[in-house]
């Protein structure tokens, strides 16, 4: 069965010849028409459409967007803020940057509809420090939109006004965590806040109710406003509605970004049919389905269990290739859809070295606020780099797993899981490689494979 | 005495034990009320909760209710309401008590969490306990013994950080020992209102430091040393001087102002090594000013008076007292008594007794400075209110003894008894001092002791028992920490003997007996004895003195009642 065709909603114009990121081009393609119509409707109706759509956040956790908006404390009398999480920093994820680089007005339209629906008067786009070009494009786009009265005071001649500001991060992964991002936006170190009591919907930016949404999520809001929540919910699969962008990197013939209806494509179809399969003479060994912090999947392992299809419980028995790429199915097999960053590793990769690389990243990015993550991530890095560059002991794999087990679930933010899950899954699934790494190191790598630095 | 407001109580279940606690109490405090220890580092009862150490992880559950009907869901196995336990461990410090809250602190998961956090805290800790000042009062030591695994699995290199960073004149930082709990940072921001500390770098390389160009030099900097759970912050005054387990702790009161911060004096073999604050939630919480910690240095100061002197020559207490008695007789009717706002209530009571017997006017000298709105008030006398309560004075004193100076000039006063007050500093000229016979009771040499006919060395607050009445009209007691130096006599003994000489009847000087006399004579203190005075003090009814324009402005736990009171009112 051939893979289903891409369905490009968000990425409709990405890489389209002749499509530019200026306002004129966007308007020529029907831009801001949806916003004009949305502004004729009561805001509560727009929130309802998003609730009906079943849209789930595209940033990593997959939290239902409508529910998030519903949690907003609207009675406090304080201003409500929208913070756009454009800190796309999960390794293996590169979707939001294309939206911002090539179609920034799509994001601005999504932001404005969201702001109007939730009575937000100020929105901040928090863009990671490594995206200077994206920040400049966004600033230009906002200026254009403001000049055309699509944002700023008295939008479209109405009494409603909303300003959008771009705020550049300084280059820290943790700023993608919503409360860390808020702290950073307030000008402090991005230490994630404890929840309770600091839920952004109640005590967010400047202790005011705040919505934090991912770039892709907000773009979806525009299309939900256009087609209606019920219609949007028909795209994809139940509880996994709409389309999502999958960023495939690593050892495939055609890495890149692909937009599919959620759950309509399996991992095998994605990697073999869409991305052209493994490199010549290689075999797939492992794949991380949702950004580097998701648990790794090993080709050859099988997943069995029961799942709900419609009203019935159905048995499933999947190889990695059979797993549908949606939030629930990936969750069921013990990993996650995460941010949509699919990282493929073939048989040239030694998993100890791959983990050493990931551990180095998380040790470098741990903010240092709470003990388990601060000390655990660096300890794991020290163990795995000693294995690679020094003396590897057969018991190191178990030690790594034990350290990781002391982190996950015990930290202030989800970074604890993000740094523990790779170690836990690598050791669980590739334990033999960890046991035998001391010997494996002595054999030369196949030709053309680069050494770990 | 005003009864505190009754808080709303809720019942929580900790390790199967039902405990009634005020609603909103966090789980660490609730457990403490039930006698259960929940280990923690970053949590401090007087600072905001940040939840970063993760040592206080506990299991938490709430009684199950049917979401539709709100009816309790019963557990058939136990016949009690089912408890929905949250699978993830929660931090106790940020979990507040609500009705029906269930907590487990002894499960395998909680044990594993604590062992894990202890292991993480120790892997990059230098473990230099043998040379660390915190040893003996280190939470890391105590809790690794109580909750750690007792062995190490860490074979990598430890992080290296600066070992000796002077954050300010009184605080030294060892970054390797720091567990990044951020207590000192929060203290500086929230209590001292001097935001100078912060972390730089990230992850396990995070390092505590002062902001560029800033120093931790405010008058509260040593509190960061007190609250540092490890040996990262040490006092430059105390470090390497003495092991804490050798030190005796004596409760005392800070005498630098009328706040009356509660303190502990740490001494060994008659030598005081440090002063730290003692928690009193109604007075100083857990804080005190750095300036008050230096006061012990007066005990062994160069200018300490240790020899009884008569007409400038060494004498004995008996001879000096006899000489004083002679002066009382020969100058009867021409005597003035200068009491002190630094004297204890008991001493002021005896000073009053002496003045009454001599039919002499009693003066007091005020010391007014700038209050810092925290724990140093504008009134630098610790016990002016004691003088009001005992009736030694009836109105607020001034800083200059101008009435006394005029009386000396007029020749109506020939003898002055000064209880520890330097009359020269209070405005008397050398000429005026030369015109009178001064009987000086005091601890340190000054112009008055030099000019005095009779010098009777007495004791510092660290060498005697007594009480002070602070700005809230709270009676608080201090106890003898170290023995008196040879040659100095307890103020009470000296005052009692002088009063006896003046009145011709014996006067009690032993503090228990003295309190019987005080209780009988002073209605405000009628129900009290020295022994039954609680550690946290006893609040007196201040209404008789409500109209007086006290000098104090607002400080921690104190708001001036008098509208006339202004900060640093010139005397």
Interface residues (C-beta under 8 A of the other chain):
Chain A: X172 X189 X191 X194 X196 X197 X363 X364 X365 X366 X367 X368 X369 X370 X371 X372 X374 X375 X376 X377 X378 X379 X382 X383 X386 X399 X402 X406 X407 X409 X410 X411 X412
Chain B: X49 X50 X51 X52 X53 X54 X55 X57 X88 X89 X91 X94 X112 X113 X116 X117 X119 X120 X121 X123 X124 X153 X154 X156 X157 X159 X179 X180 X198 X199 X201 X202 X203 X204 X205 X206
